[in-house]
Amino acid sequence: MLYLIYSLVRGPIVNWYPYPFLDPRVSGYGTVAVMSLVIAAAAFLFALIVAFSTRLHIAPTPAGVTGTTAAPPQPDAGTIN
């Protein structure tokens, strides 16, 4: 938020904006505000997805298992039952 304010204050002074969506000379301050809110919402949504993905309890797959059903192990021919 501070960077947005800094860019909008500094932009007219130096006649340069760091990103096209921050340049109000192109389509006005309304578009800058809308785009800034969209980007902030997308960043927040991404942060939520990342945060909640750490709470998923997915069982780890042992090495060498491909997801197919395997036959139970057979005893060795030399063993006596």
C-alpha positions in Angstrom: 0.0 0.0 0.0 2.8 2.4 0.9 4.6 1.6 -2.4 1.4 2.4 -4.3 1.1 5.8 -2.6 4.8 6.4 -3.1 4.6 5.6 -6.8 1.5 7.8 -7.4 3.1 10.7 -5.6 6.5 10.3 -7.2 5.2 9.5 -10.7 4.2 13.0 -11.7 7.4 14.5 -10.2 9.8 12.4 -12.3 7.3 11.8 -15.1 7.7 8.0 -14.8 5.7 5.2 -13.3 7.2 1.8 -12.6 4.4 -0.3 -14.0 1.8 0.5 -16.8 -1.1 -0.3 -14.5 0.1 2.4 -12.1 0.2 5.1 -14.8 -2.9 7.3 -14.5 -1.9 9.2 -17.6 -3.1 6.3 -19.7 -6.6 5.7 -18.4 -7.1 7.7 -15.2 -6.9 7.1 -11.4 -10.0 5.0 -11.4 -8.4 2.3 -13.5 -5.3 2.5 -11.3 -7.4 2.0 -8.2 -9.4 -0.9 -9.7 -6.2 -2.7 -11.0 -4.5 -2.2 -7.6 -7.5 -3.8 -5.8 -7.5 -6.7 -8.3 -3.8 -7.3 -7.8 -4.2 -7.1 -4.0 -7.1 -9.5 -4.1 -5.2 -11.9 -6.3 -2.2 -11.8 -4.0 -4.4 -12.4 -0.9 -6.2 -15.3 -2.6 -2.8 -16.8 -3.6 -1.6 -16.5 0.0 -4.8 -18.2 1.3 -4.3 -21.1 -1.1 -0.7 -21.5 0.0 -1.6 -21.3 3.7 -4.4 -23.8 3.5 -2.4 -26.2 1.3 -0.1 -26.8 4.2 -3.1 -28.1 6.2 -4.0 -30.8 3.7 -3.3 -34.3 5.0 -2.3 -36.3 1.9 -0.9 -39.7 2.7 2.6 -40.1 1.4 3.1 -42.8 -1.2 5.9 -45.2 -0.4 8.8 -45.3 -2.9 8.3 -47.8 -5.7 4.5 -47.9 -5.4 2.7 -46.8 -8.6 -0.8 -47.0 -7.4 -1.6 -50.3 -9.0 -2.9 -53.2 -6.9 -0.1 -55.7 -6.3 -0.5 -59.4 -5.4 0.4 -60.3 -1.8 4.0 -61.5 -1.4 4.5 -65.2 -1.9 6.6 -67.2 0.6 10.0 -68.5 -0.6 10.0 -72.0 -2.2 12.6 -73.2 0.4 10.6 -72.4 3.5 8.4 -74.8 5.3 5.0 -73.8 6.5 
